[in-house]
Amino acid sequence: MEASNQTFQCVDATCCCSRCASAPGAPAKDCGLSRRGFIYSAMAGTAAVLAGGAVAHVQPAAAQSTLSPDAALKQMVEGNERYVAGQLQSLNEDLSILKAKTAEKQEPFAAVLSCADSRVPVEFVFDQSIGRLFVVRVAGNIATPEIIASIEYGVAVLGTKVLMVLGHSNCGAVKATIEGKEVPGQISALYAPIRPAVDLAGSDLNAVIDANAKIQANLLSQSSPIMAAAIKDKKLLVVPARYDVANGKVSLLV
C-alpha cells in the first residue's frame, strides 16, 4: 500500500517493525523466517546476550535525545524529503561549532543499520549532521553478533529512539547471495545471513532486498534483550526500510 505524495511510503502490509513485532521468543514463522533463518537468529541471539551483558554495566550517557520514538522517525522522514528535494539544511550548519559540541559527547536520536554500499550516504539521505545519527554499516545490512552489539550500545548508552534497518535497491550483496556463485576471499560469509530472505522471497532481487531488511529488523527486535526491553517500554522503534539509489527516496517496509 503506497501513500501518495510522501517520501516515506508503506510498501508492504507485512509488518516487521517494533510497533507490532511479535513478543521475544515468538515462533520464527510469524515474520517469515525460514528454518535456517530461525537457527541463525537463535545463534545471533545468544551472542547478543553475551554482548548485552557487557553493555548493561555501562551507565547511559548523560546527554541523550529527548525525542519520542515517533518524533525521531518523523525527523528522519522530513530529512529524507529535504534530501530528495535537493534542499539540505545540514550543510548550512557551522562545522567548527558542531565539532566543538560533539568532541566530548554524542547524543544521536536515531541509529541506522545500513549496507556498506558507497551509493548510500546515510547522513545525507536523512539530512543530518555530526552527532545526530549512530550509523552501523556492513554489506547486506545484516545483523551479525558484532553489529547487534554495536547497535545495543547506541540504544543502551546513547539513547537512540529509532533504529532503521536500511536496505537499498540494486544491492550487490543480496544479488550475489541469490546467484550463489563462488567468490574470492571471505565474501561468501555474507550469504548465510541473507539466505533466509532468498528462501522466503525467491529470486526476485527487489523482493529479496525488502525481505532481508524486514528479517534483520525482526532479528534485532527479538534476539537482543536490550532492544526487546526498550521496545516493550516504548522507548525504541525498529523499522525496516529501502533506499532507492536512483531517486533518493526511502520507503518504510511496514
Backbone as a ProteinNet text record, in pm:
[ID]
protein_1_A
[PRIMARY]
MEASNQTFQCVDATCCCSRCASAPGAPAKDCGLSRRGFIYSAMAGTAAVLAGGAVAHVQPAAAQSTLSPDAALKQMVEGNERYVAGQLQSLNEDLSILKAKTAEKQEPFAAVLSCADSRVPVEFVFDQSIGRLFVVRVAGNIATPEIIASIEYGVAVLGTKVLMVLGHSNCGAVKATIEGKEVPGQISALYAPIRPAVDLAGSDLNAVIDANAKIQANLLSQSSPIMAAAIKDKKLLVVPARYDVANGKVSLLV
[TERTIARY]
85.3	0	88.5	87.6	174.1	97.2	154.1	91.7	140.2	50.3	88.5	145	233.8	291	370.7	429.9	514.4	642.7	752.8	880.5	888.1	847	840.6	708.5	711.7	589.7	580	463.5	437.8	417.6	508.7	501.4	470.5	448.7	419.6	331.9	228.6	136	191.2	299.2	358.4	450.3	414.1	487.5	592.3	714.6	819.4	882.4	812.4	868.1	826.5	888.2	864.4	728.2	653.2	518.3	430.5	451.9	364.8	442.8	572.5	653.7	606.1	622.5	585.2	670.7	621.6	697.2	822.7	930.2	1052	1022.1	1079.6	1057.5	944.6	875.4	766	821.2	739.9	788.1	838.6	940.6	1001	903.8	803.7	711.7	633.6	625.2	546.3	597.3	726.9	781.2	847.7	804.7	850.5	990.1	1046.8	1179.5	1177.2	1271.2	1283.9	1348.3	1352.1	1416.7	1560.7	1628.4	1768	1777.8	1684.1	1684.6	1660	1573.4	1543.4	1666.9	1738.5	1860.5	1962.5	1975.7	2069.9	2030.7	1900.2	1851	1885.4	1868.5	1898.3	2045.7	2132	2275.9	2314.1	2257.5	2288.3	2235.1	2120.6	2061.3	2149.5	2210.3	2299.9	2417.7	2475.4	2588.3	2546	2424.6	2375.6	2358.9	2317.1	2302.7	2436.9	2540.9	2674.6	2721.2	2697.6	2737	2655.9	2527.6	2439.6	2480.6	2537.3	2580.8	2686.6	2775.7	2880.4	2823.5	2729	2672.2	2589.5	2526.8	2436.6	2507.3	2637.8	2712.2	2761.4	2735.6	2776.7	2663.7	2694.7	2593.1	2548.5	2418.8	2371.4	2438.2	2461.2	2521.9	2430.7	2491.5	2412.3	2330.7	2389.6	2319.2	2256.5	2125	2053.2	1939.5	1898.8	1789.2	1661.9	1587.5	1459.8	1342.1	1370.3	1264.2	1194.9	1068.1	998.2	1036.4	1016.9	1046.6	970.9	844.2	767.5	823.5	863.5	919.4	1054.5	1131.8	1261.3	1242.8	1146.1	1117.9	1069.8	990.5	940.6	1056.2	1157.7	1273.4	1346.1	1352.3	1415.4	1332.5	1200.7	1111.3	1132.8	1130.3	1143.1	1281.2	1384.6	1519.2	1531.8	1471.4	1476.6	1399.2	1289.9	1213.7	1297.8	1374.5	1462.9	1572.2	1625	1729.6	1679	1561.2	1503.9	1477.5	1435.7	1404.7	1529	1645.6	1769	1776.4	1716.4	1711.9	1775.2	1894.7	1963.3	1988.9	1958.9	1982.9	2110.5	2147.5	2262.6	2392.4	2399.1	2521.3	2542.2	2437.5	2449	2496.5	2505.3	2546.6	2696.7	2738.3	2879.5	2952.1	3038.3	3104.6	3197.7	3262.5	3353.5	3277.4	3156.7	3074.2	3026.3	2984.3	2937.5	3048.1	3168.2	3280.4	3309.9	3303.1	3329.8	3224.6	3100.7	2991	2991	3045.2	3041	3175.2	3274.3	3407.1	3408.1	3330.3	3329.8	3206.6	3104	2981.2	2906.8	2818	2730.9	2591.7	2492.2	2353.5	2270.6	2303.7	2227.2	2083.2	1989.6	1849.6	1804.9	1885	1847.3	1969.9	1948	2051.8	2008.4	2104.5	2075.5	2170.1	2113	2191.7	2180	2289.7	2288.3	2386.7	2365.3	2462.7	2587.8	2701.4	2826.8	2839	2741.1	2744.2	2772.4	2866.4	2908	2799.6	2693.7	2585.1	2478	2503.2	2405.3	2468.1	2477.2	2538	2438.7	2437.8	2329.1	2300.4	2402.8	2377.5	2314.1	2360.1	2298.3	2154.2	2131.3	1997.7	1892.5	1933.1	1837.9	1866.7	1956.3	1989.7	2024.5	2119.6	2162.7	2313.7	2357.1	2498	2566.8	2682.1	2765.6	2689.4	2698.5	2642.8	2494.6	2428.2	2282.4	2239.1	2320.7	2287	2398.7	2360.1	2454.7	2447.1	2544.7	2537.5	2629.9	2572.8	2649.7	2633.2	2744.1	2736.5	2808	2744	2802.4	2731.5	2804.9	2744.6	2621.5	2510.7	2387.3	2305.9	2348.8	2281.2	2231.3	2326.1	2292.7	2323.5	2245.3	2258.6	2343.4	2475.3	2566.6	2582.4	2639.8	2659.1	2734.2	2836.8	2912.7	2827.7	2744.8	2655.9	2552.3	2496.2	2398	2459.9	2581.3	2648.5	2666.9	2704.8	2724.4	2593.7	2485.4	2357	2304.9	2330.6	2291.1	2356.6	2479.9	2548.3	2473.6	2433.2	2360	2229.6	2161.6	2033.4	2052.6	2137.9	2150.1	2227.7	2329.7	2416.8	2385.6	2367.2	2345.7	2199.2	2110.3	1967.7	1902.1	1944.8	1878	1732.5	1643.5	1499.4	1438.9	1506	1456.8	1575.8	1555.4	1655.7	1596.1	1661.4	1615.9	1713.3	1661.3	1740.4	1717.1	1820.6	1805.3	1868.5	1782.8	1828.4	1827.5	1874	1873.7	1859.3	1810.4	1791.1	1925	1919.9	2037.7	2151.8	2118.7	2219.7	2304.1	2434.4	2523.9	2533.3	2529.9	2540.5	2419.4	2301.6	2180.5	2182.2	2223.5	2229.5	2325.4	2440.6	2538.6	2484.3	2407.7	2350	2247.1	2167.2	2068.7	2139	2245.8	2317.4	2397	2450.1	2522.6	2648.8	2712.1	2833.2	2955.4	3058.8	3183.9	3246.2	3293.7	3352.6	3485.6	3574.4	3705.9	3700.8	3805.2	3820.5	3705	3661.3	3556.2	3421.5	3407.6	3284.1	3163.1	3181.2	3067.6	3014.9	3087.5	3038.2	2909.7	2884.7	2763.1	2640.4	2662.1	2549.8	2455.6	2511.8	2428.6	2326.9	2365.8	2267.4	2159	2191.7	2095.3	2010.1	2058.8	1990.2	1844.3	1808.6	1667.1	1574.5	1622.4	1540.4	1521.5	1624.9	1613.1	1514.9	1524.4	1432.2	1288.1	1269.2	1134.8	1081.7	1166.7	1119.3	1157.7	1238.8	1273.5	1388.6	1381.4	1493.5	1472.3	1359.1	1334.3	1418.1	1508.8	1604.3	1535.4	1439.2	1372.8	1298.9	1234.1	1160.2	1254.7	1370.2	1466.7	1528.1	1556.1	1609.7	1513.8	1386.3	1286.2	1273.2	1270.3	1257.5	1377.3	1494.5	1615.2	1609.3	1567.6	1558	1460.4	1348.8	1247.8	1295.9	1363.9	1415	1520.5	1611.1	1714.4	1652.3	1550.3	1482.6	1415.7	1354.3	1289.2	1390.9	1503.7	1609.2	1658.3	1681.4	1726.4	1622.5	1495.2	1387.9	1371.7	1397.4	1365.6	1485.8	1602.2	1716.1	1799.5	1782.9	1858.1	1772.3	1811	1732.9	1728.5	1834.6	1837.9	1734	1732	1636.3	1494.1	1478.2	1344.4	1285.4	1367.9	1320.6	1285.6	1368.7	1342.6	1214.2	1190	1066.7	946.2	957.6	847.8	813.1	915.7	895.7	860.4	842.6	808	913.5	1038.2	1149.5	1222.5	1182.8	1253.1	1157.1	1173.8	1107.4	1213.9	1184.2	1272.8	1195.7	1248.4	1174.7	1260.1	1214.2	1284.2	1246.2	1341.2	1315.3	1404.2	1371.9	1451.9	1484.9	1611.4	1657.4	1669.9	1614.9	1624	1744.3	1847.6	1969.5	1949.7	1841.7	1816.4	1752.5	1657.4	1588.3	1603.4	1670.3	1696.8	1586.6	1474.6	1362.3	1384.3	1338	1337.9	1193.1	1166.8	1032.2	1031	936.2	920.8	857.7	908.6	857.6	767.3	663.4	571.5	428.4
-118.3	0	122.7	201.5	317.1	443.8	524.2	651.9	755.2	824.9	920.4	1046.4	1110.6	1240.2	1238.1	1125.7	1116.7	1047.4	1098.5	1036.6	897.7	884	753.3	690.3	570.6	506.1	366	331.6	196.5	108.6	14.9	-62.8	-209.6	-248.7	-388.4	-399.2	-479.2	-492.9	-584	-656.2	-745	-665.8	-650.4	-559.8	-633.4	-583.6	-637.8	-526.1	-414.6	-307.9	-332.1	-260	-285.2	-238.9	-167	-126.7	-249.9	-353.5	-469	-599.2	-593.9	-715.1	-813.8	-940.8	-1044	-1033.1	-1081.3	-1075.5	-1159.3	-1122.7	-1202.7	-1349.1	-1435.4	-1577.4	-1631.2	-1544.1	-1590.4	-1679.3	-1773.5	-1861.8	-1784.5	-1837.4	-1766.4	-1744.3	-1829.7	-1817.3	-1687.1	-1621.6	-1500.3	-1389.6	-1390.7	-1288.3	-1351.7	-1469.1	-1529.2	-1586.5	-1609.7	-1665.6	-1812.2	-1853.2	-1993.4	-2066.4	-2199.5	-2275.7	-2232.5	-2213.7	-2169.2	-2031.8	-1943.4	-1810.2	-1814.9	-1906.7	-1917.9	-1963.6	-2060.6	-2109.2	-1997.3	-1922.2	-1809.8	-1707.9	-1682.3	-1587.1	-1631.7	-1760.5	-1812	-1797.7	-1827.1	-1814.2	-1670.3	-1578.8	-1437.3	-1389	-1443.1	-1401.3	-1438.7	-1558.4	-1598.9	-1506	-1470.5	-1378.4	-1242.1	-1202.3	-1070.6	-1064.5	-1175.8	-1178.2	-1155.1	-1220.8	-1202.6	-1059	-1004.4	-865.6	-772.1	-802.4	-717.2	-712.8	-824.5	-825.3	-722	-701.9	-602.2	-461.9	-438.5	-305.8	-268.2	-368.7	-341.6	-273.7	-292.6	-233.8	-93.4	-46.1	88.3	185.3	293.1	392	465.5	491.5	569	705.1	755.2	886.7	993.1	1092.3	1196.8	1276.1	1299.7	1376.1	1277.9	1267.7	1181.3	1258.9	1213.1	1279.8	1271.5	1381.3	1384.9	1356.3	1326.7	1297.4	1166.2	1156.7	1029.3	948.2	815.1	735.5	783.7	819.4	867.6	999.4	1088.6	1216.5	1197	1100.3	1071	1020.1	930.9	880.6	993.1	1083	1196.9	1284.7	1303.2	1382.2	1315.3	1184.3	1112.8	1125.9	1116.2	1133.6	1270.7	1372.6	1509.7	1534.4	1474.6	1489.5	1427.4	1309.8	1245.7	1325.1	1384.6	1469.3	1587.6	1647	1757.6	1708.3	1589.8	1532.7	1509.2	1449.8	1423.3	1552.9	1656.6	1786.3	1870	1822.2	1898.2	2021.5	2014	2129.6	2095.4	2042.8	2003	2123.5	2105.6	2211.1	2186.1	2060.3	2027.1	2086.4	2106.7	2162.2	2308.5	2372	2513	2532.2	2424.4	2435.5	2457.2	2528.2	2561.1	2436.6	2379.9	2255.6	2271.8	2387.9	2408.5	2405.8	2463	2461	2319.1	2249	2111.9	2022	2037.3	1957.1	1986.3	2112.8	2151	2093.7	2096.2	2048.2	1896.6	1826.6	1680.5	1616.7	1697.1	1643.3	1555.2	1591.9	1519.2	1433	1447.3	1370.4	1356	1261.5	1245.6	1210.7	1257.6	1227.7	1204	1098.9	1069.6	1031.7	1079.3	1047.6	921.4	873.7	755.9	673.2	543.1	452.4	396.3	372.4	317.5	201.5	85.1	-27.6	-24.9	10.4	31.6	-61.3	-81.2	-151.8	-64.6	-128.6	-56.5	9	-10.6	41.5	192.1	233.1	373.9	466.7	408.8	491.1	522.6	484.5	507.5	598.2	728.6	822.5	856.3	778.2	779.5	918.5	990.1	1122.8	1216.6	1214.1	1296	1253.3	1122.6	1070.7	1123.9	1143.9	1193.3	1337.4	1403.7	1544.4	1568.2	1491.2	1504.2	1526.7	1604.5	1639.9	1561.7	1609.9	1541.7	1516.2	1393.7	1360.8	1331.6	1325.7	1308.4	1164.4	1091.3	953.4	859.5	745.2	640.8	535.3	537	456.8	335.9	218.9	94.9	39.6	12.7	-28	-159.9	-245.8	-373.8	-417.5	-481.4	-526.5	-612.3	-577.8	-653	-613.5	-509.7	-463.2	-579.8	-667.4	-788.9	-771.3	-839.1	-826.7	-940.9	-929.2	-1026.5	-993.2	-1083.4	-1052.4	-921.9	-894.3	-770.5	-647.3	-659	-549	-527.6	-637.2	-626.9	-558.2	-597.4	-536.9	-387.1	-346.2	-204.4	-127	-181.8	-113.4	-111.6	-218.5	-220.1	-105.4	-76	37.9	167.3	182.5	302.4	317.3	204.3	208	224	140	134.9	252.8	297.4	402.1	539.7	544.6	673.6	713	618.2	650.8	678.8	609.9	629.4	584.5	657.5	635.2	553.4	549.1	471.7	403	279.4	204.2	169.2	213.7	180.9	83.8	-27.7	-121.9	-84.8	-31.7	30.6	-52.6	-127.2	-192.6	-92.8	-134.2	-40.6	-115.8	-45.8	-105.4	-146.9	-250.1	-298.9	-336.7	-401.5	-439.6	-556.2	-534.5	-636.6	-758.5	-737.4	-849.6	-942	-882.8	-962.2	-1034.8	-964.9	-1026.1	-1144.2	-1128.1	-1235.8	-1357.1	-1330.8	-1440.6	-1517.4	-1444.9	-1510.4	-1600.5	-1550	-1626	-1741.4	-1719.7	-1825.5	-1872.3	-1786.1	-1825.6	-1823.1	-1893.6	-1892.9	-1754.1	-1703.6	-1569.8	-1577.6	-1481	-1486.2	-1447.1	-1484.8	-1443.3	-1489.5	-1400.6	-1433.4	-1369.4	-1325.7	-1259.5	-1349.1	-1479.2	-1570.8	-1579.1	-1522.3	-1520.1	-1438.6	-1352.9	-1272.2	-1354.8	-1467.8	-1544	-1596.8	-1656	-1722.3	-1629	-1507.8	-1419.5	-1371.4	-1362.8	-1312.8	-1425.9	-1548.7	-1662.3	-1678.8	-1655.3	-1667.9	-1579.7	-1463.9	-1375.9	-1435.9	-1503.1	-1571.5	-1687.8	-1762	-1873.7	-1824	-1705.2	-1650.9	-1587.6	-1511.4	-1428.9	-1480.6	-1584	-1638.2	-1565.6	-1551.4	-1496	-1351.3	-1291.3	-1152.2	-1060.6	-984.3	-903.9	-806.6	-729.8	-630.5	-695.3	-808.4	-878.2	-929.8	-979.8	-1031.3	-917.5	-804.7	-687.4	-645.7	-639	-599.4	-705.1	-831.6	-939.6	-940.1	-915.5	-914.3	-802	-682.5	-570.9	-603.7	-667	-700	-811.6	-910.7	-1019.9	-969	-883.8	-829.8	-741.2	-664.9	-581.4	-667.9	-776.6	-867.3	-935.5	-974.8	-1037.6	-942.9	-817.6	-719.1	-698.3	-695.4	-670.2	-783	-907.3	-1021.6	-1088.8	-1084.5	-1159.6	-1080.1	-949.2	-866.1	-833.4	-875.4	-842.1	-692.3	-622.4	-477.7	-408.8	-444.8	-380.7	-427.8	-554	-604.5	-529.1	-501.9	-428	-284.4	-222	-83.1	-73.5	-170.9	-174.7	-191.9	-283.7	-309.2	-184.4	-107.9	14.8	135.2	110.9	214.9	325.9	284.7	377.7	365	266.7	240.5	186.8	235.6	178.5	112.5	-3.7	-69.5	-80.9	-19.7	-6.3	-50.1	-145.1	-180.2	-83	-53.8	42.2	10.1	72.4	56.2	191.8	209.8	332.2	306.9	396.3	386.1	466.9	398.4	468.8	558.7	538.4	619.5	754.2	756.4	882.7	934	857.3	905.1	883.2	825.6	808.5	689.3	705	597.2	555.1	427.2	374.1	282.8	304.5	216.7	85.8	-23.8	-155.9	-208.8	-133.9	-173	-164.8
0	0	0	-103	-111.1	-81.7	7.3	39	-60.3	-124.5	-227.5	-168	-245.7	-212.6	-82.7	-48.4	68.7	30	84.1	55.3	115.8	243.1	305.1	267.7	216.5	171.7	231.2	276	323.2	200.2	176.4	53.1	76.9	201.9	227.7	350.4	340.3	452.2	560.2	532	630.9	720.4	845.3	933.8	1015.1	1012.3	1097.6	1179	1196.1	1279	1422.8	1515.1	1655.4	1702	1619.2	1658.9	1679.8	1598.1	1610.1	1600.5	1631.6	1625.7	1730.4	1698.5	1792.7	1916.7	2027	2151.3	2138.9	2213.2	2208	2236.8	2152.4	2168.6	2083.8	2008.2	1923.1	1813.2	1760.4	1653.2	1534.1	1470.2	1357.7	1244.9	1231.7	1119.9	1123.8	1238.8	1249	1158.7	1129.5	1040.6	919.9	882.5	758.4	763.3	883.6	890.2	850	766.5	732.6	849.3	840.2	947	962.2	849.5	853.9	917.7	884.1	942.5	1091	1134.7	1276.6	1352.5	1296.6	1360.4	1369.6	1258.8	1259.4	1365.2	1375.8	1474.4	1614.9	1641.8	1774.7	1807.4	1707.3	1728.7	1756.5	1676.9	1696.2	1829.6	1869.4	1995.5	2112.8	2108.7	2215.8	2226.9	2112.4	2113.9	2163.5	2127.2	2169.2	2319.7	2381.2	2526.4	2592.4	2537.8	2592.2	2575.7	2455.1	2431.8	2518.6	2534	2613.6	2757.8	2809.8	2948.4	2973.6	2874.1	2890.5	2887.5	2798.5	2785	2906.5	2968.6	3078.9	3195.6	3206.3	3316.4	3284.2	3165	3125.9	3155	3222.4	3254.4	3129.1	3114.3	2999.1	2995.5	2875.7	2861	2921.2	2984.4	3049.9	2948.4	2831.5	2727.7	2629.9	2632.3	2541	2477.1	2359.2	2290.3	2373.3	2375.7	2447.5	2354.3	2228.6	2133.4	2168.1	2136.3	2144.4	2021	2023.8	1904.4	1780.4	1795.4	1680.1	1627	1717.9	1676.1	1608	1657.1	1595.1	1452.7	1434	1299.2	1209.6	1263.3	1186.2	1137.2	1222	1180.2	1064.2	1065.9	955.3	828.2	842.2	727.4	664.3	745.7	695.3	635.8	696.5	642.6	505.3	486.3	355	251	292.4	199.7	152.5	241.8	202.9	108.1	136.4	52.1	-89.7	-101.3	-233.1	-307.8	-234.1	-295.7	-322.1	-280.2	-300.1	-213.2	-92.1	-1.9	132.9	130.4	253.5	343.8	470.6	569.4	649.3	664.8	748.7	695	563.3	504.2	541.2	588.8	625.6	769.4	845	984.3	993	1095	1116	1166.9	1083.8	1120.7	1239.8	1253.2	1365.7	1498	1499.2	1620.5	1648.7	1543.3	1560.5	1615.2	1563.6	1610.6	1757.3	1795.2	1934	2027.9	1984.8	2069.6	2085.1	1986.8	1990.3	2024.1	2055.1	2083.1	2207.7	2308.1	2435.2	2455.1	2373.8	2393.3	2260.9	2259.2	2143.4	2191.9	2121.9	2157.3	2030.7	1956.3	1834.3	1868.8	1787.9	1814	1742.1	1646.4	1569.2	1535.3	1517.6	1470.2	1335.9	1249	1117.1	1089.5	1060.8	1011.6	860.3	794.9	651	581.6	453.2	371.1	357.1	333.5	316.2	178.5	92.3	-44.5	-45.8	-132	-137.9	-190.6	-247.8	-302.7	-198.5	-73.1	33.4	139.6	113.7	208.8	320.2	425.6	523.5	580.5	626.1	684.3	582.2	458	353.7	328.1	322.7	290.9	387.3	513.8	613.5	655.5	582	607.1	753.8	803	941.5	946	1043.9	1053.9	1164.8	1206.9	1305.4	1436.1	1484.8	1614.6	1618.7	1504.3	1502.7	1474.8	1398.8	1365.5	1410.3	1464.8	1502.5	1392.1	1302.2	1180.5	1188.9	1163	1156.7	1016	947.6	807.6	785.4	706.5	667.4	540	451.1	324.8	351.9	287.3	304.4	425.6	499.1	621.8	707.6	741.7	816.1	965	1048.9	1194	1248.9	1235.7	1294.6	1443.4	1523.3	1665.2	1689.6	1608.1	1626	1595.3	1492.5	1456.8	1567.1	1619.2	1726.6	1847.5	1882.4	1997.7	1978.2	1858.1	1829.3	1845.1	1791.1	1798.7	1941.9	2017.8	2158	2234.1	2201.1	2264.5	2232.5	2107.7	2069.4	2145.2	2169.2	2239.3	2389.4	2449.1	2594.5	2651.3	2580.5	2634.1	2575.9	2444.4	2378.6	2372.2	2392.3	2398.5	2265.1	2158.6	2030	2039.8	1973.6	1986.7	1873.4	1761.9	1649	1583.3	1542.4	1467.4	1332.6	1227	1093.1	1028.6	980.3	901.4	756.2	692.5	561.1	449.9	378.7	257.1	142.7	26.9	-86.9	-218.1	-317.6	-449.4	-509.6	-592.5	-664.4	-569.6	-458.8	-359	-410.6	-419.5	-471.2	-380.8	-249.7	-156.7	-169	-182.8	-198.9	-333.6	-438	-570.7	-572.1	-507	-503	-427.2	-321	-243.9	-326.2	-402.9	-489.7	-591.1	-651.3	-754.2	-693.6	-571.9	-501.8	-569.6	-646.9	-719	-627.3	-667.9	-593.3	-601.4	-488.8	-482.9	-407.5	-429.7	-365.1	-218	-145.7	-7.3	81.3	169.6	265.2	229.7	105.8	63.4	85.1	66.3	80	223.3	320	458.2	469.9	370.4	369.6	330.5	265.1	211.6	319.8	425.1	526	591.5	634.7	697.3	601.3	471.2	372.2	315.4	326.2	263.5	307.7	435.6	472.9	389.2	346.4	262	123.7	74.1	-55.5	-43.2	66.1	88.3	93.2	147.3	162.8	34.9	-35.5	-146.9	-284.4	-292.9	-423.6	-490.5	-621.8	-698	-741.4	-705.6	-741.9	-652.6	-713.8	-637.3	-543.1	-592.2	-508	-391.9	-418.9	-313.3	-206	-247	-150.1	-69.5	-133.2	-62.3	49.2	17.2	116.5	226.2	186.1	284.1	378.6	325.2	407.6	511.3	470.1	564.8	677.4	643.2	743.6	836.7	780.9	863.6	961	912.1	1000.6	1109.6	1074.3	1174.1	1280.2	1235.6	1329.3	1420	1361.2	1439	1548.8	1513.2	1611.1	1720	1681.5	1777.2	1877.6	1833.2	1916.9	1980.8	1916.1	1969	2068	2070.6	2163.8	2285.5	2404.7	2523.5	2550.3	2513.7	2533.9	2446.5	2318.9	2229.5	2255.1	2290.7	2322.4	2440.8	2541.3	2658.5	2622.8	2540	2500.3	2418	2333	2253.9	2345.9	2440.4	2534.2	2614.1	2651.4	2729.2	2641.7	2512.4	2415.2	2408.5	2423.7	2413.2	2280.2	2199.9	2074.2	1969.4	1846.7	1729.7	1642.5	1590.3	1493.7	1363.2	1258.8	1133.7	1014.6	934.6	810.9	699.1	611.5	503.5	384.5	270.2	149.2	88.9	52.2	-13.5	-162.6	-242.4	-388.6	-434.8	-485.9	-523.8	-644.8	-718.2	-837.9	-805.2	-710.8	-683.8	-541.7	-454.4	-320.3	-218.3	-260.4	-169.1	-75.2	47	144	168.1	156.8	177.7	298.4	388.9	503.4	460.2	508.1	471	581.3	613.8	720.8	671.6
[MASK]
++++++++++++++++++++++++++++++++++++++++++++++++++++++++++++++++++++++++++++++++++++++++++++++++++++++++++++++++++++++++++++++++++++++++++++++++++++++++++++++++++++++++++++++++++++++++++++++++++++++++++++++++++++++++++++++++++++++++++++++++++++++++++++++

